């Protein structure tokens, strides 16, 4: 069920356009990704329906789809639960992310213009402010925006499409380590910007691989604590 005392605005408002089941699915997926619904939480259809202001049917359909995609576990005679990711799953995801983003960093170093570099600096500056304010939600969103911008600057549509498929899962795994990574992550982002700005594709590739490896290590550290 949804935890009590959710921060204002945590439960997404369901806009009217589009199929209801799709909007319920997106709302629940966002709550799971942001860990407002944390791994292992029991998801009760009636309570979710009440929180979202819908009937139980679209909630049931959304949970079935989330189960198919690996976000939710449906257990016989017990109900639905938010999936609890294993360390092996995290390793596999972050390994794929490392391959995709290392190539994106290399291509960005070849293709980025001044406007793109300025945009990366702006996101990095906002990220540091979010860390200083202990705003984990915003820091996670800005981290995603930073990596998405590098992917955009790479200029490879197929690479961007593949990266988009893992983006939400990366955010899901990154959220619990965002506070642990803190300003260090943004220090690494600044180094990446320097490498991209100087058109040093080899260095950008190496830095991105190291960056994703540091995230993987932090994930395992918090998981074992």
C-alpha positions as CSV (number, residue, x, y, z in Angstrom):
1,X,0.0,0.0,0.0
2,X,1.0,3.6,-0.3
3,X,3.0,4.8,2.7
4,X,1.4,7.4,4.9
5,X,2.7,10.9,5.0
6,X,3.8,11.0,1.3
7,X,5.3,14.4,0.4
8,X,3.0,16.8,-1.3
9,X,2.9,16.0,-5.0
10,X,4.3,12.5,-4.7
11,X,1.2,10.8,-6.0
12,X,0.9,11.8,-9.7
13,X,-2.2,13.5,-10.9
14,X,-3.9,11.5,-13.6
15,X,-4.5,13.7,-16.6
16,X,-7.7,12.9,-18.5
17,X,-6.4,12.3,-22.1
18,X,-5.4,8.8,-23.0
19,X,-6.5,5.3,-21.9
20,X,-7.0,5.1,-18.1
21,X,-5.1,1.9,-17.8
22,X,-2.1,3.5,-19.4
23,X,-2.2,6.5,-17.1
24,X,-2.5,4.3,-14.0
25,X,0.4,2.3,-15.3
26,X,2.6,5.4,-15.8
27,X,1.6,6.7,-12.3
28,X,2.5,3.5,-10.5
29,X,5.7,3.1,-12.5
30,X,6.8,6.6,-11.6
31,X,6.1,5.9,-7.9
32,X,8.1,2.7,-8.1
33,X,11.0,4.4,-10.0
34,X,11.2,7.2,-7.4
35,X,10.9,4.7,-4.6
36,X,7.9,6.3,-3.1
37,X,6.7,2.7,-3.4
38,X,9.9,1.0,-2.1
39,X,11.1,-2.5,-3.0
40,X,9.2,-5.2,-1.2
41,X,6.1,-3.1,-0.5
42,X,2.8,-4.8,-0.6
43,X,0.6,-3.2,-3.3
44,X,-3.1,-3.5,-2.4
45,X,-5.4,-2.8,-5.3
46,X,-8.2,-1.1,-3.4
47,X,-5.8,1.2,-1.6
48,X,-4.0,2.2,-4.8
49,X,-7.3,2.7,-6.6
50,X,-8.4,5.0,-3.8
51,X,-5.2,7.0,-3.8
52,X,-5.3,7.4,-7.6
53,X,-9.1,8.1,-7.8
54,X,-9.9,5.2,-10.1
55,X,-11.6,1.8,-10.0
56,X,-9.7,-1.4,-9.2
57,X,-9.8,-2.7,-12.8
58,X,-7.2,-0.3,-14.3
59,X,-5.0,-0.8,-11.2
60,X,-5.2,-4.6,-11.7
61,X,-4.3,-4.3,-15.4
62,X,-1.4,-2.0,-14.5
63,X,0.0,-4.4,-11.9
64,X,-0.2,-7.2,-14.4
65,X,1.8,-5.2,-16.9
66,X,4.3,-4.1,-14.3
67,X,4.7,-7.8,-13.3
68,X,5.4,-8.7,-17.0
69,X,8.1,-6.0,-17.1
70,X,9.7,-7.0,-13.9
71,X,8.7,-4.1,-11.7
72,X,6.2,-6.0,-9.6
73,X,6.0,-9.6,-8.3
74,X,2.6,-11.3,-8.3
75,X,2.7,-14.0,-5.6
76,X,-0.1,-16.6,-5.5
77,X,-2.4,-16.1,-2.5
78,X,-0.4,-13.1,-1.3
79,X,-0.9,-10.4,-3.9
80,X,1.4,-7.9,-5.6
81,X,4.7,-6.6,-4.3
82,X,7.2,-4.1,-5.6
83,X,10.1,-6.2,-7.0
84,X,13.3,-6.3,-4.8
85,X,16.3,-6.0,-7.2
86,X,19.2,-8.4,-6.7
87,X,22.8,-7.4,-6.9
88,X,23.1,-9.5,-10.0
89,X,20.3,-7.5,-11.6
90,X,22.1,-4.3,-10.7
91,X,25.4,-5.5,-12.1
92,X,23.8,-6.5,-15.4
93,X,21.9,-3.3,-15.8
94,X,24.9,-1.1,-14.9
95,X,27.2,-3.1,-17.2
96,X,24.8,-2.4,-20.1
97,X,24.6,1.2,-19.1
98,X,28.4,1.5,-19.0
99,X,28.7,0.2,-22.6
100,X,26.0,2.5,-23.9
101,X,27.1,5.7,-22.1
102,X,30.8,5.2,-22.7
103,X,30.1,5.2,-26.4
104,X,27.8,8.2,-26.0
105,X,30.5,10.1,-24.2
106,X,33.0,9.3,-27.0
107,X,30.6,10.5,-29.7
108,X,29.6,13.6,-27.7
109,X,33.3,14.6,-27.6
110,X,33.3,14.5,-31.4
111,X,30.0,16.2,-32.0
112,X,29.1,18.6,-29.1
113,X,28.9,22.3,-29.8
114,X,29.2,25.2,-27.4
115,X,25.5,25.3,-26.7
116,X,25.6,21.6,-25.7
117,X,28.6,22.2,-23.4
118,X,26.9,25.1,-21.8
119,X,23.8,23.0,-21.2
120,X,25.9,20.3,-19.5
121,X,27.5,23.0,-17.2
122,X,24.0,24.4,-16.4
123,X,22.7,20.9,-15.4
124,X,25.9,20.3,-13.3
125,X,25.5,23.6,-11.5
126,X,21.9,22.8,-10.7
127,X,22.9,19.3,-9.5
128,X,25.4,20.7,-7.1
129,X,22.7,23.0,-5.7
130,X,20.4,20.0,-5.2
131,X,23.1,18.1,-3.4
132,X,23.8,21.1,-1.1
133,X,20.0,21.4,-0.4
134,X,19.9,17.6,0.3
135,X,17.2,17.4,-2.3
136,X,17.7,13.8,-3.4
137,X,14.7,13.7,-5.7
138,X,15.9,16.7,-7.7
139,X,19.5,15.4,-7.7
140,X,18.4,12.1,-9.2
141,X,16.3,13.9,-11.8
142,X,19.2,16.2,-12.7
143,X,21.6,13.2,-12.9
144,X,19.3,11.6,-15.4
145,X,19.1,14.9,-17.3
146,X,22.8,15.1,-17.5
147,X,23.3,11.6,-18.9
148,X,20.4,12.2,-21.3
149,X,22.0,15.4,-22.6
150,X,25.3,13.5,-23.3
151,X,23.2,10.9,-25.1
152,X,21.6,13.7,-27.2
153,X,24.9,15.3,-28.0
154,X,26.2,11.9,-29.2
155,X,23.8,12.3,-32.1
156,X,23.1,8.6,-32.5
157,X,19.4,7.8,-32.6
158,X,19.7,4.1,-32.2
159,X,22.0,4.5,-29.2
160,X,19.6,7.0,-27.6
161,X,16.7,4.6,-28.1
162,X,18.6,1.8,-26.4
163,X,19.6,4.0,-23.5
164,X,16.0,5.2,-23.1
165,X,14.9,1.6,-22.5
166,X,17.1,1.3,-19.4
167,X,16.8,4.9,-18.2
168,X,14.0,4.3,-15.6
169,X,15.8,1.2,-14.2
170,X,19.0,3.2,-13.9
171,X,17.1,5.9,-11.9
172,X,15.5,3.2,-9.8
173,X,18.9,1.8,-8.8
174,X,20.6,5.2,-8.5
175,X,18.0,6.8,-6.1
176,X,19.2,4.9,-3.0
177,X,22.9,5.8,-3.6
178,X,22.3,9.4,-4.7
179,X,23.0,10.7,-1.1
180,X,26.0,8.5,-0.8
181,X,27.5,9.6,-4.1
182,X,26.7,13.3,-3.3
183,X,29.0,15.9,-4.7
184,X,31.5,13.3,-5.8
185,X,29.2,12.3,-8.7
186,X,29.0,15.9,-9.9
187,X,32.8,16.2,-9.6
188,X,33.0,13.3,-12.1
189,X,30.4,15.0,-14.3
190,X,32.6,18.1,-14.5
191,X,35.5,16.0,-15.5
192,X,33.4,14.5,-18.2
193,X,32.4,17.9,-19.5
194,X,36.0,19.0,-19.7
195,X,36.9,15.9,-21.7
196,X,33.9,16.4,-24.1
197,X,34.7,20.1,-24.4
198,X,38.3,19.3,-25.3
199,X,37.1,16.7,-27.9
200,X,39.1,14.0,-26.1
201,X,36.9,11.0,-27.0
202,X,39.3,8.5,-25.4
203,X,39.4,10.3,-22.1
204,X,35.6,10.8,-22.1
205,X,35.1,7.1,-22.7
206,X,37.4,6.2,-19.8
207,X,35.8,8.7,-17.4
208,X,32.3,7.5,-18.2
209,X,33.3,3.9,-17.6
210,X,34.9,4.9,-14.2
211,X,31.8,7.0,-13.4
212,X,29.4,4.1,-13.9
213,X,31.6,1.7,-12.0
214,X,31.7,4.1,-9.0
215,X,27.9,4.0,-9.1
216,X,27.8,0.2,-9.2
217,X,30.2,0.0,-6.2
218,X,28.1,2.5,-4.2
219,X,25.0,0.5,-4.9
220,X,26.6,-2.6,-3.6
221,X,28.0,-0.8,-0.5
222,X,24.5,0.5,0.5
223,X,22.9,-2.8,-0.3
224,X,25.3,-4.6,2.1
225,X,25.1,-1.9,4.9
